[in-house]
């Protein structure tokens, strides 16, 4: 069939359109496609992987790619680059687990990522606060003693403490030179409390932050004139009791042990005087009250003290020399009767020595008898003791 010339252009258009449509439907040759870009191979090592903070870690990396390589480290997982060197070091200040990521890009634009986990723990020295005193504080200057125990496994050296609290100004701290495992020692802190009430704070010892609540009262005002008068009264009372002590002791009363109480009172009075001189009136009032209580104990003890019972043997022993001297001088002591009671064989019964002889020739004999009796009395006393 022969088509009219009029249809030739239309047939040509149809043929061209069919050719383009056929070309789109033919699948592409897989061998002719561009190769897929694979990620770079990256390896990371870190030393150490875990430890106590602050934890310093050294990172090492290796990547296969066309030089030069660009490195980007993210240490804290915030999506930002923290370092751009191949083998950096980094210190982790706070405890936690960190997913450290390294991104590498080579000269051809190929890139890769690799991650490694780092674990940081809080250091625990084993320090523990056992107690502290005084618990009740006053507004102004205070001295607080903290009892610290080492419950860890290592000895700790040169320990100091710090109070961190609003309204508190620390002025001093003592030092524990060495605290072995299982040992307990004290740290004393001087601090000025600027306001009264319930104050929350922290006691920092080594790495330990120990929470505390301080109860602070308003400072008590003292009448210094009355305080000085109270001190003078206590001082005078102590002086009177010292006089009574000397008198009682000289009269043969058993008061030797009471002297320890007197020494304690003397120390308390001295402390009170020193505190008054340094305007530490709260402590001075306490020292005066303590001294007054001790002096009352001294007075009661002196009043109830018993007089020493002197046995005939002890009397003879202590006065033998005097009796001998009197006999030698006068030859007679009329009206004196010495009774010696003991269990010795030679003195089994009451022995009466009547020293009365007008004859001078018997003076030496009587003196000798007194000395002999004294020696025997001393011998019996030793055996009985």
KESE-159279 format. One record per residue (C-alpha): residue in three letters; x, y, z. Coordinates in nm, 3 decimals, padded with zeros to 5 digits. Example, Ala and Ser with C-alpha at 12.3 -4.5 7.8 and 13.67 -1.06 7.14 Angstrom:
! residues 2
+------+---------+---------+---------+
| type |      c1 |      c2 |      c3 |
+------+---------+---------+---------+
|  ALA |  01.230 | -00.450 |  00.780 |
|  SER |  01.367 | -00.106 |  00.714 |
+------+---------+---------+---------+
//
This chain:
! residues 385
+------+---------+---------+---------+
| type |      c1 |      c2 |      c3 |
+------+---------+---------+---------+
|  UNK |  00.000 |  00.000 |  00.000 |
|  UNK |  00.141 |  00.328 | -00.092 |
|  UNK |  00.073 |  00.613 |  00.142 |
|  UNK |  00.013 |  00.955 |  00.009 |
|  UNK |  00.302 |  01.199 |  00.032 |
|  UNK |  00.097 |  01.395 |  00.276 |
|  UNK |  00.152 |  01.129 |  00.548 |
|  UNK |  00.538 |  01.102 |  00.513 |
|  UNK |  00.622 |  01.368 |  00.779 |
|  UNK |  00.381 |  01.212 |  01.029 |
|  UNK |  00.536 |  00.867 |  00.988 |
|  UNK |  00.886 |  01.013 |  01.036 |
|  UNK |  00.783 |  01.174 |  01.366 |
|  UNK |  00.636 |  00.847 |  01.495 |
|  UNK |  00.956 |  00.656 |  01.413 |
|  UNK |  01.178 |  00.909 |  01.593 |
|  UNK |  00.956 |  00.909 |  01.909 |
|  UNK |  00.960 |  00.528 |  01.920 |
|  UNK |  01.339 |  00.522 |  01.902 |
|  UNK |  01.376 |  00.751 |  02.209 |
|  UNK |  01.121 |  00.551 |  02.411 |
|  UNK |  01.304 |  00.223 |  02.335 |
|  UNK |  01.636 |  00.371 |  02.446 |
|  UNK |  01.493 |  00.467 |  02.791 |
|  UNK |  01.355 |  00.117 |  02.851 |
|  UNK |  01.690 | -00.062 |  02.790 |
|  UNK |  01.872 | -00.130 |  03.121 |
|  UNK |  02.222 |  00.017 |  03.172 |
|  UNK |  02.520 | -00.211 |  03.148 |
|  UNK |  02.639 | -00.290 |  03.508 |
|  UNK |  02.998 | -00.305 |  03.395 |
|  UNK |  02.977 |  00.048 |  03.262 |
|  UNK |  02.843 |  00.202 |  03.597 |
|  UNK |  03.068 |  00.415 |  03.822 |
|  UNK |  03.214 |  00.211 |  04.119 |
|  UNK |  03.054 |  00.272 |  04.467 |
|  UNK |  03.276 |  00.466 |  04.709 |
|  UNK |  03.346 |  00.243 |  05.016 |
|  UNK |  03.418 |  00.405 |  05.360 |
|  UNK |  03.775 |  00.430 |  05.481 |
|  UNK |  03.904 |  00.157 |  05.712 |
|  UNK |  03.990 |  00.313 |  06.053 |
|  UNK |  04.132 |  00.163 |  06.373 |
|  UNK |  04.159 |  00.329 |  06.717 |
|  UNK |  04.338 |  00.234 |  07.039 |
|  UNK |  04.332 |  00.420 |  07.374 |
|  UNK |  04.545 |  00.391 |  07.688 |
|  UNK |  04.395 |  00.354 |  07.944 |
|  UNK |  04.038 |  00.262 |  07.861 |
|  UNK |  03.920 |  00.330 |  08.219 |
|  UNK |  04.039 |  00.478 |  08.550 |
|  UNK |  03.969 |  00.741 |  08.811 |
|  UNK |  03.909 |  01.099 |  08.708 |
|  UNK |  04.081 |  01.319 |  08.619 |
|  UNK |  04.173 |  01.052 |  08.361 |
|  UNK |  04.442 |  01.130 |  08.100 |
|  UNK |  04.406 |  00.911 |  07.787 |
|  UNK |  04.643 |  00.874 |  07.490 |
|  UNK |  04.472 |  00.791 |  07.157 |
|  UNK |  04.639 |  00.622 |  06.856 |
|  UNK |  04.473 |  00.586 |  06.514 |
|  UNK |  04.539 |  00.443 |  06.170 |
|  UNK |  04.339 |  00.489 |  05.846 |
|  UNK |  04.372 |  00.347 |  05.489 |
|  UNK |  04.326 |  00.622 |  05.234 |
|  UNK |  04.501 |  00.854 |  04.992 |
|  UNK |  04.718 |  01.108 |  05.167 |
|  UNK |  04.680 |  01.360 |  05.305 |
|  UNK |  04.426 |  01.247 |  05.561 |
|  UNK |  04.211 |  01.486 |  05.766 |
|  UNK |  04.129 |  01.383 |  06.126 |
|  UNK |  03.847 |  01.504 |  06.348 |
|  UNK |  03.805 |  01.381 |  06.708 |
|  UNK |  03.490 |  01.425 |  06.918 |
|  UNK |  03.570 |  01.340 |  07.283 |
|  UNK |  03.244 |  01.441 |  07.453 |
|  UNK |  02.981 |  01.330 |  07.198 |
|  UNK |  02.856 |  01.682 |  07.131 |
|  UNK |  02.903 |  01.657 |  06.752 |
|  UNK |  03.181 |  01.915 |  06.748 |
|  UNK |  03.545 |  01.861 |  06.658 |
|  UNK |  03.771 |  01.875 |  06.965 |
|  UNK |  04.104 |  01.783 |  06.802 |
|  UNK |  04.245 |  01.743 |  06.449 |
|  UNK |  04.571 |  01.552 |  06.500 |
|  UNK |  04.619 |  01.182 |  06.430 |
|  UNK |  04.722 |  01.072 |  06.782 |
|  UNK |  04.592 |  01.318 |  07.042 |
|  UNK |  04.573 |  01.298 |  07.424 |
|  UNK |  04.276 |  01.413 |  07.628 |
|  UNK |  04.194 |  01.442 |  08.001 |
|  UNK |  03.843 |  01.351 |  08.119 |
|  UNK |  03.768 |  01.562 |  08.426 |
|  UNK |  03.435 |  01.413 |  08.531 |
|  UNK |  03.316 |  01.060 |  08.595 |
|  UNK |  03.110 |  00.889 |  08.326 |
|  UNK |  03.125 |  00.679 |  08.009 |
|  UNK |  03.238 |  00.866 |  07.696 |
|  UNK |  03.187 |  00.747 |  07.336 |
|  UNK |  03.488 |  00.899 |  07.159 |
|  UNK |  03.447 |  00.924 |  06.777 |
|  UNK |  03.713 |  00.973 |  06.507 |
|  UNK |  03.619 |  01.088 |  06.156 |
|  UNK |  03.880 |  01.063 |  05.874 |
|  UNK |  03.864 |  01.200 |  05.519 |
|  UNK |  04.129 |  01.127 |  05.252 |
|  UNK |  04.248 |  01.330 |  04.952 |
|  UNK |  03.988 |  01.170 |  04.720 |
|  UNK |  03.701 |  01.265 |  04.948 |
|  UNK |  03.653 |  00.922 |  05.093 |
|  UNK |  03.565 |  00.922 |  05.464 |
|  UNK |  03.502 |  00.692 |  05.757 |
|  UNK |  03.412 |  00.695 |  06.124 |
|  UNK |  03.515 |  00.482 |  06.422 |
|  UNK |  03.432 |  00.501 |  06.794 |
|  UNK |  03.579 |  00.379 |  07.122 |
|  UNK |  03.437 |  00.385 |  07.478 |
|  UNK |  03.624 |  00.546 |  07.771 |
|  UNK |  03.507 |  00.502 |  08.134 |
|  UNK |  03.600 |  00.741 |  08.415 |
|  UNK |  03.521 |  00.673 |  08.782 |
|  UNK |  03.534 |  00.890 |  09.092 |
|  UNK |  03.836 |  00.828 |  09.315 |
|  UNK |  03.742 |  00.696 |  09.660 |
|  UNK |  04.014 |  00.734 |  09.922 |
|  UNK |  03.800 |  00.567 |  10.188 |
|  UNK |  03.790 |  00.878 |  10.408 |
|  UNK |  03.490 |  00.898 |  10.637 |
|  UNK |  03.366 |  01.163 |  10.881 |
|  UNK |  03.296 |  00.988 |  11.212 |
|  UNK |  03.171 |  01.290 |  11.408 |
|  UNK |  03.244 |  01.653 |  11.488 |
|  UNK |  03.207 |  01.885 |  11.783 |
|  UNK |  03.074 |  02.119 |  11.899 |
|  UNK |  02.750 |  02.053 |  11.714 |
|  UNK |  02.593 |  02.380 |  11.831 |
|  UNK |  02.788 |  02.685 |  11.717 |
|  UNK |  02.764 |  03.056 |  11.788 |
|  UNK |  02.771 |  03.344 |  11.548 |
|  UNK |  03.129 |  03.465 |  11.516 |
|  UNK |  03.457 |  03.279 |  11.559 |
|  UNK |  03.435 |  02.903 |  11.621 |
|  UNK |  03.674 |  02.611 |  11.650 |
|  UNK |  03.530 |  02.285 |  11.511 |
|  UNK |  03.704 |  01.948 |  11.548 |
|  UNK |  03.627 |  01.677 |  11.291 |
|  UNK |  03.711 |  01.309 |  11.356 |
|  UNK |  03.830 |  01.151 |  11.029 |
|  UNK |  03.862 |  00.774 |  10.971 |
|  UNK |  04.056 |  00.609 |  10.689 |
|  UNK |  03.842 |  00.317 |  10.569 |
|  UNK |  04.048 |  00.275 |  10.253 |
|  UNK |  04.341 |  00.050 |  10.168 |
|  UNK |  04.613 |  00.315 |  10.133 |
|  UNK |  04.787 |  00.547 |  10.379 |
|  UNK |  04.701 |  00.912 |  10.328 |
|  UNK |  04.938 |  01.200 |  10.398 |
|  UNK |  04.913 |  01.573 |  10.467 |
|  UNK |  04.535 |  01.587 |  10.497 |
|  UNK |  04.369 |  01.925 |  10.547 |
|  UNK |  04.004 |  02.026 |  10.543 |
|  UNK |  03.797 |  02.313 |  10.411 |
|  UNK |  03.444 |  02.426 |  10.493 |
|  UNK |  03.252 |  02.550 |  10.189 |
|  UNK |  02.930 |  02.725 |  10.289 |
|  UNK |  02.758 |  03.056 |  10.232 |
|  UNK |  02.813 |  03.287 |  10.527 |
|  UNK |  03.122 |  03.101 |  10.654 |
|  UNK |  03.478 |  03.230 |  10.636 |
|  UNK |  03.743 |  02.973 |  10.719 |
|  UNK |  04.047 |  03.109 |  10.903 |
|  UNK |  04.263 |  02.803 |  10.977 |
|  UNK |  04.297 |  02.426 |  10.957 |
|  UNK |  04.524 |  02.172 |  11.117 |
|  UNK |  04.696 |  01.892 |  10.922 |
|  UNK |  04.701 |  01.514 |  10.961 |
|  UNK |  05.052 |  01.417 |  10.859 |
|  UNK |  04.980 |  01.046 |  10.816 |
|  UNK |  04.654 |  00.848 |  10.836 |
|  UNK |  04.699 |  00.474 |  10.791 |
|  UNK |  04.416 |  00.237 |  10.688 |
|  UNK |  04.183 |  00.182 |  10.984 |
|  UNK |  04.323 |  00.478 |  11.181 |
|  UNK |  04.129 |  00.778 |  11.310 |
|  UNK |  04.257 |  01.131 |  11.371 |
|  UNK |  04.119 |  01.481 |  11.406 |
|  UNK |  04.124 |  01.799 |  11.200 |
|  UNK |  04.040 |  02.129 |  11.368 |
|  UNK |  03.907 |  02.416 |  11.159 |
|  UNK |  03.877 |  02.777 |  11.267 |
|  UNK |  03.591 |  02.959 |  11.096 |
|  UNK |  03.385 |  03.275 |  11.134 |
|  UNK |  03.010 |  03.221 |  11.099 |
|  UNK |  02.863 |  03.548 |  10.973 |
|  UNK |  02.498 |  03.467 |  11.035 |
|  UNK |  02.283 |  03.261 |  11.266 |
|  UNK |  02.039 |  02.987 |  11.171 |
|  UNK |  02.065 |  02.658 |  10.984 |
|  UNK |  02.353 |  02.673 |  10.737 |
|  UNK |  02.411 |  02.403 |  10.474 |
|  UNK |  02.766 |  02.344 |  10.362 |
|  UNK |  03.030 |  02.095 |  10.257 |
|  UNK |  03.338 |  01.968 |  10.436 |
|  UNK |  03.602 |  01.898 |  10.172 |
|  UNK |  03.875 |  01.652 |  10.275 |
|  UNK |  04.098 |  01.518 |  09.997 |
|  UNK |  03.853 |  01.437 |  09.714 |
|  UNK |  03.562 |  01.385 |  09.954 |
|  UNK |  03.276 |  01.636 |  09.965 |
|  UNK |  03.083 |  01.563 |  10.284 |
|  UNK |  02.752 |  01.751 |  10.324 |
|  UNK |  02.694 |  01.914 |  10.662 |
|  UNK |  02.430 |  02.125 |  10.830 |
|  UNK |  02.550 |  02.375 |  11.092 |
|  UNK |  02.319 |  02.505 |  11.364 |
|  UNK |  02.440 |  02.854 |  11.448 |
|  UNK |  02.300 |  03.056 |  11.739 |
|  UNK |  02.328 |  03.425 |  11.806 |
|  UNK |  02.633 |  03.507 |  12.017 |
|  UNK |  02.563 |  03.551 |  12.388 |
|  UNK |  02.665 |  03.887 |  12.530 |
|  UNK |  02.839 |  03.890 |  12.868 |
|  UNK |  02.871 |  04.154 |  13.134 |
|  UNK |  03.248 |  04.167 |  13.163 |
|  UNK |  03.234 |  04.329 |  13.508 |
|  UNK |  03.021 |  04.044 |  13.645 |
|  UNK |  03.240 |  03.788 |  13.471 |
|  UNK |  03.553 |  03.936 |  13.629 |
|  UNK |  03.382 |  03.936 |  13.971 |
|  UNK |  03.292 |  03.568 |  13.929 |
|  UNK |  03.651 |  03.491 |  13.841 |
|  UNK |  03.782 |  03.670 |  14.153 |
|  UNK |  03.537 |  03.477 |  14.372 |
|  UNK |  03.651 |  03.145 |  14.229 |
|  UNK |  04.015 |  03.245 |  14.265 |
|  UNK |  03.962 |  03.338 |  14.632 |
|  UNK |  03.769 |  03.016 |  14.701 |
|  UNK |  04.057 |  02.814 |  14.558 |
|  UNK |  04.307 |  02.998 |  14.780 |
|  UNK |  04.096 |  02.922 |  15.089 |
|  UNK |  04.076 |  02.553 |  15.006 |
|  UNK |  04.452 |  02.539 |  14.952 |
|  UNK |  04.495 |  02.679 |  15.307 |
|  UNK |  04.255 |  02.419 |  15.448 |
|  UNK |  04.444 |  02.147 |  15.264 |
|  UNK |  04.778 |  02.250 |  15.419 |
|  UNK |  04.626 |  02.264 |  15.767 |
|  UNK |  04.459 |  01.926 |  15.734 |
|  UNK |  04.770 |  01.762 |  15.600 |
|  UNK |  04.988 |  01.905 |  15.879 |
|  UNK |  04.740 |  01.768 |  16.135 |
|  UNK |  04.770 |  01.415 |  16.006 |
|  UNK |  04.458 |  01.394 |  15.786 |
|  UNK |  04.458 |  01.166 |  15.482 |
|  UNK |  04.432 |  01.432 |  15.210 |
|  UNK |  04.712 |  01.343 |  14.967 |
|  UNK |  04.477 |  01.235 |  14.689 |
|  UNK |  04.282 |  01.560 |  14.716 |
|  UNK |  04.584 |  01.748 |  14.584 |
|  UNK |  04.509 |  01.617 |  14.232 |
|  UNK |  04.172 |  01.793 |  14.247 |
|  UNK |  04.343 |  02.111 |  14.364 |
|  UNK |  04.583 |  02.097 |  14.070 |
|  UNK |  04.290 |  02.053 |  13.830 |
|  UNK |  04.116 |  02.357 |  13.981 |
|  UNK |  04.438 |  02.560 |  13.954 |
|  UNK |  04.463 |  02.476 |  13.582 |
|  UNK |  04.100 |  02.571 |  13.522 |
|  UNK |  04.145 |  02.904 |  13.700 |
|  UNK |  04.457 |  02.976 |  13.492 |
|  UNK |  04.269 |  02.892 |  13.171 |
|  UNK |  03.981 |  03.119 |  13.272 |
|  UNK |  04.220 |  03.408 |  13.338 |
|  UNK |  04.386 |  03.363 |  12.997 |
|  UNK |  04.050 |  03.351 |  12.818 |
|  UNK |  03.936 |  03.668 |  12.995 |
|  UNK |  04.252 |  03.846 |  12.888 |
|  UNK |  04.190 |  03.749 |  12.525 |
|  UNK |  03.820 |  03.851 |  12.539 |
|  UNK |  03.697 |  03.495 |  12.481 |
|  UNK |  03.411 |  03.536 |  12.723 |
|  UNK |  03.210 |  03.228 |  12.627 |
|  UNK |  03.503 |  02.997 |  12.688 |
|  UNK |  03.601 |  03.193 |  13.000 |
|  UNK |  03.253 |  03.150 |  13.150 |
|  UNK |  03.276 |  02.775 |  13.092 |
|  UNK |  03.623 |  02.758 |  13.253 |
|  UNK |  03.501 |  02.955 |  13.558 |
|  UNK |  03.201 |  02.724 |  13.600 |
|  UNK |  03.423 |  02.416 |  13.573 |
|  UNK |  03.670 |  02.556 |  13.828 |
|  UNK |  03.387 |  02.639 |  14.069 |
|  UNK |  03.254 |  02.281 |  14.045 |
|  UNK |  03.600 |  02.137 |  14.107 |
|  UNK |  03.657 |  02.364 |  14.409 |
|  UNK |  03.328 |  02.245 |  14.560 |
|  UNK |  03.451 |  01.887 |  14.518 |
|  UNK |  03.775 |  01.982 |  14.694 |
|  UNK |  03.585 |  02.140 |  14.985 |
|  UNK |  03.361 |  01.838 |  15.033 |
|  UNK |  03.659 |  01.601 |  15.016 |
|  UNK |  03.854 |  01.801 |  15.276 |
|  UNK |  03.555 |  01.810 |  15.511 |
|  UNK |  03.511 |  01.434 |  15.494 |
|  UNK |  03.883 |  01.351 |  15.521 |
|  UNK |  03.974 |  01.113 |  15.805 |
|  UNK |  04.259 |  01.164 |  16.044 |
|  UNK |  04.533 |  00.908 |  16.020 |
|  UNK |  04.521 |  00.647 |  16.296 |
|  UNK |  04.864 |  00.618 |  16.457 |
|  UNK |  04.944 |  00.280 |  16.607 |
|  UNK |  05.166 |  00.253 |  16.921 |
|  UNK |  05.431 |  00.088 |  16.707 |
|  UNK |  05.433 |  00.379 |  16.459 |
|  UNK |  05.432 |  00.631 |  16.745 |
|  UNK |  05.727 |  00.459 |  16.909 |
|  UNK |  05.917 |  00.443 |  16.579 |
|  UNK |  05.867 |  00.811 |  16.502 |
|  UNK |  05.945 |  00.938 |  16.855 |
|  UNK |  06.228 |  00.705 |  16.962 |
|  UNK |  06.500 |  00.959 |  16.886 |
|  UNK |  06.324 |  01.232 |  17.082 |
|  UNK |  06.269 |  01.003 |  17.383 |
|  UNK |  06.631 |  00.894 |  17.380 |
|  UNK |  06.748 |  01.252 |  17.375 |
|  UNK |  06.520 |  01.342 |  17.665 |
|  UNK |  06.637 |  01.043 |  17.873 |
|  UNK |  07.000 |  01.125 |  17.804 |
|  UNK |  06.947 |  01.486 |  17.906 |
|  UNK |  06.737 |  01.448 |  18.221 |
|  UNK |  06.764 |  01.085 |  18.321 |
|  UNK |  06.392 |  01.059 |  18.396 |
|  UNK |  06.054 |  01.117 |  18.238 |
|  UNK |  05.796 |  01.085 |  18.507 |
|  UNK |  05.433 |  01.019 |  18.427 |
|  UNK |  05.489 |  00.883 |  18.074 |
|  UNK |  05.367 |  00.530 |  18.004 |
|  UNK |  05.435 |  00.372 |  17.666 |
|  UNK |  05.212 |  00.086 |  17.570 |
|  UNK |  05.317 | -00.125 |  17.273 |
|  UNK |  05.073 | -00.376 |  17.131 |
|  UNK |  05.203 | -00.623 |  16.871 |
|  UNK |  05.228 | -00.987 |  16.782 |
|  UNK |  05.601 | -01.030 |  16.812 |
|  UNK |  05.728 | -01.308 |  17.036 |
|  UNK |  05.928 | -01.071 |  17.255 |
|  UNK |  05.633 | -00.830 |  17.275 |
|  UNK |  05.347 | -01.078 |  17.296 |
|  UNK |  05.188 | -00.896 |  17.589 |
|  UNK |  05.148 | -00.532 |  17.674 |
|  UNK |  05.494 | -00.400 |  17.743 |
|  UNK |  05.522 | -00.118 |  17.987 |
|  UNK |  05.835 |  00.091 |  17.989 |
|  UNK |  05.826 |  00.335 |  18.270 |
|  UNK |  06.113 |  00.572 |  18.222 |
|  UNK |  06.182 |  00.689 |  18.577 |
|  UNK |  06.527 |  00.646 |  18.725 |
|  UNK |  06.714 |  00.902 |  18.926 |
|  UNK |  07.041 |  00.718 |  18.877 |
|  UNK |  07.255 |  00.865 |  18.607 |
|  UNK |  07.424 |  00.530 |  18.555 |
|  UNK |  07.100 |  00.388 |  18.416 |
|  UNK |  07.054 |  00.657 |  18.152 |
|  UNK |  07.241 |  00.473 |  17.885 |
|  UNK |  07.062 |  00.147 |  17.967 |
|  UNK |  06.719 |  00.307 |  17.940 |
|  UNK |  06.811 |  00.479 |  17.616 |
|  UNK |  06.935 |  00.149 |  17.479 |
|  UNK |  06.610 | -00.018 |  17.579 |
|  UNK |  06.408 |  00.247 |  17.395 |
|  UNK |  06.619 |  00.205 |  17.081 |
|  UNK |  06.582 | -00.172 |  17.100 |
|  UNK |  06.206 | -00.147 |  17.139 |
|  UNK |  06.188 |  00.090 |  16.843 |
|  UNK |  06.384 | -00.149 |  16.624 |
|  UNK |  06.162 | -00.438 |  16.724 |
|  UNK |  05.854 | -00.228 |  16.655 |
|  UNK |  05.987 | -00.142 |  16.310 |
|  UNK |  06.061 | -00.510 |  16.241 |
|  UNK |  05.706 | -00.613 |  16.344 |
|  UNK |  05.557 | -00.337 |  16.129 |
|  UNK |  05.746 | -00.459 |  15.822 |
|  UNK |  05.628 | -00.816 |  15.878 |
|  UNK |  05.266 | -00.706 |  15.915 |
|  UNK |  05.278 | -00.495 |  15.600 |
+------+---------+---------+---------+
//
